[in-house]
């Protein structure tokens, strides 16, 4: 399953990764995506 995330979240993840950090979407956003519920916020 591939979860669609907004471009601004992907930009943050890419920026963190480029600077030596690992960043992933976690928490309620993943739960809501799996349950096909609206996602209101993203935890990295």
C-alpha positions in Angstrom: 0.0 0.0 0.0 1.3 3.4 -0.9 0.0 6.4 1.1 -0.4 9.7 -0.6 1.1 12.5 1.4 1.0 16.3 0.6 3.9 17.7 -1.3 4.9 20.0 1.7 5.3 16.9 3.9 7.4 15.2 1.3 9.6 18.3 1.0 10.2 18.2 4.8 11.1 14.5 4.7 13.4 15.0 1.7 15.1 17.9 3.4 15.7 16.0 6.6 17.0 12.9 4.7 19.4 15.1 2.7 20.8 16.4 5.9 21.6 13.0 7.4 18.3 12.4 9.3 15.8 9.6 8.8 12.2 10.8 8.6 9.0 8.8 8.2 5.3 9.5 8.5 4.1 7.7 11.6 1.2 7.6 14.0 -2.4 8.6 13.3 -1.8 9.4 9.7 -0.8 5.8 9.0 -3.7 4.5 11.1 -6.2 6.8 9.3 -4.8 5.9 5.9 -5.2 2.1 6.6 -8.7 2.7 7.8 -9.5 5.0 4.9 -10.3 7.9 7.2 -9.4 11.5 6.6 -5.9 12.5 7.7 -5.8 15.8 9.6 -2.2 15.9 10.7 1.1 14.2 10.0 3.7 13.1 12.6 7.3 12.7 11.4 
